Amino acid sequence: MELEQATPTRQAVRKRLAILMHEIAGVPLEQITETASVDNEIQMESVAFTELQVAIEEEYQIEIDPILILELNGFGAIADYVHGRIINGNGGHEQQPG
């Protein structure tokens, strides 16, 4: 009997995304808050953003929409999107809770 790999919690995804942003873009961890925006507080360059996208896709074996990530802009919203992609493949964005 094979054990299924545990799905990471939203909090675990958030922590890992913050670490990836820190490692790839040099963003101080204390600057990466739930409400921080990618274009203002975090200020990621497009090359670093592309590297982050690739790292997320490789880390979680998912595909993410870079345009949607830019549109979401907020770190918390991006973490929710990535977590949703991990859980059910729709990013938690297309299906709004009832």
N, C-alpha and C positions, 0 to 999 in steps of 0.2 A: 504494500500500500504506500503510495507516494504522498508526501506531505505537500500541501499547497503553500506557495510562498505567501507570507503575510502581506496584506495590503497596507502600505504606510498610512498613518493617520494624517489628517490635514496639518496638524502641528509638526509632525515629522517632515512633511513635504516643505512646510514653511521654513523650518530650520535649515534643511538641506539647500533650498533655493537661496537663502541668505548667505550661506557659506560659499555656494557657487558664485554668487555675485561678488562677494568679497575676494575670492581667489582669482576670478577672471578679470574683473574690472577694478579691483583695488578699492572698492567701496567699503568704508569703515562699517563694521557690523552694527554699531549703535545708530547709524544713519538709516539702516534698513528696518523701518517700522511698518506696522500693518497699514498705515495710511500714507506712507511715502510714495511719491509718484516717480516713475522712471525718468521722466523728462525734467523734473525740478529737483527734488531732494537727492535722488540717487544719481542723476546725471550720467547715465551710461552712454558711451559712444556707440555708434552703429556697429563697428567691428566687434566690440566687446559683447554687444547685444546678440549678434550672430553666433559668437562663440558660446554664449550662455544657452541659446536655443539648441545648438548641437549637443551641448553637455546634458541638458535636460532630456532630450530625446534619447540619448545613449544611456543615461542613468536609469530612466524609467521605461525604456523600450516603447515609447509612444511617439506619435507625430503631433506637433503643435503648429498652430497657424500664427506665423510671426506678425501678420497684420492685426489679427485679433488681440494679440499680446500688447502691441503698441496702442491699440484703441482702449484696452482695459486700463493701461497705464499705472494703476495703483498696485503696489506690491501685494496687498491682501487679495485683490481681485485676480491677480495673476496666479497666486498660490492656489486659490479656489479653482481656477480654470485647470491648472496642471493636475491638481488632486482629482478633479472630475474626470479628466482624460484617463488617469490611472484606474479609477474605479469603474467607469462605464463607457469609456470611449467617446463620450459626447462633450467632454470639457465642462460639464456642469453649467454651460452657458446657453446652449440652444434650448434646453428644457427648463422652463421656469417652474419653481415649486407651486403647487396648487394652492 
